[in-house]
């Protein structure tokens, strides 16, 4: 004789429960307004630029700023863009502690259309930090698959600085700014440790 355990759930009971709870879960989740309208998701500025340091005793220490390479490995881009998106005033700003008073930046041969970083007094201030900015004046390329507008080239610079003691760790912040279709978009990252 076959015994049936009444404490186990049948597939039918489980399915009924799942079907009952699905509308409740769907109704309680938040949906961005652009997901239920003809509006497009808001654009975001992003990218990957490597910043590193090399400490040297008795000679200048070196900062390397490298954003060369292609999306999504390196570079500067705008996500959720349209093929018609127009991007201008793309700027990458790095904040260094005031103790690093002067950095002498030199463009590398693979730099592309980025200006040599300069002290930027127009950057949003950060207490006890100094801002260095580089601006992009090159062309942009649109990626249909990912809806991404990419700067064709990335920044590539070496910066030397002299400090009595090369700190084992340098706190930095990065700020990306671009105007896309007349809207200024920013993204700040940090604090980061070099």
Secondary structure by P-SEA (a helix, b strand, c coil): ccccccccccaaaaaaaaaaaaaaaaaaccccccccccccccccbbbbbbbbbbbbcccbbbbbbbcccccccccccccccccccccccbbbbbbcccccccccccccccccccccccccccccccccbbbbbbbbcbbbbbbccccbbbccbbbbbbbbbbbccccccccbbbbbbbbcccbbbbbbbccccc
